Amino acid sequence: MAISGNQPLPASGTYDIDPVASTVRFDTRAMFGLIPVHGTFTVDHGRIIVADPAEELLVHVVMRSGSFESGNQQRDDHVRSSDYLDVAQHPEISFRSQRLERSAADATLQGELTVCGVTRPVAVTLDSVAYAGKRITASGTTTIDRYAFGITKAKGMTGRHLKIALEVVADR
């Protein structure tokens, strides 16, 4: 369930993302949609800048493309190869927000995701935002079409869409 667009945000300021406490999970399907595949990416670093007005909130997060982990070493090595993420040429995946859109029903971060050197717009629906003192914990979801980033190998054998769930923890 998405957060209310009317929910107040934490105090204005800069919060550094805690890579150890933050997670990026994905779900997709393989083998013509028959086999579910779950996994993670590791957050390398990032920053949240809470602004007033709230719509100017900015988020920048960087993940290591080589941190792709699905629990199957052969698949993981293949995804890290030049057929997919080409981690030797593109070691980072990054998201940079441009604005926060809020309504009475929900809140969405509009931004850009860069994968394999290709940047495309993406919307992250905020599911929850909690804060206590100088710590923010936020979760959100989005769906990514890998074809939009030029990752088109193994059509039918590998899922085209990835559902992404993020939990980001940041401190002042």
Buried (B, 14 or more C-beta within 10 A) or exposed (E): EBBBBEBEBBEEEEBEBBBEBBBBBBBBBBEEEEEEBEBBBBBBBBBBBBEEEBEBBBBBBBBBBBBBBBEEEEBBEBBBEEEBBBBEEBBBBBBBBEBBBBEEEBBBBEBEBBBBEEEEEBBBBBBEBEBEEEBBBBBBBBBBEBEBBEBEBBEEEBBBBBBBBBBBBBEB
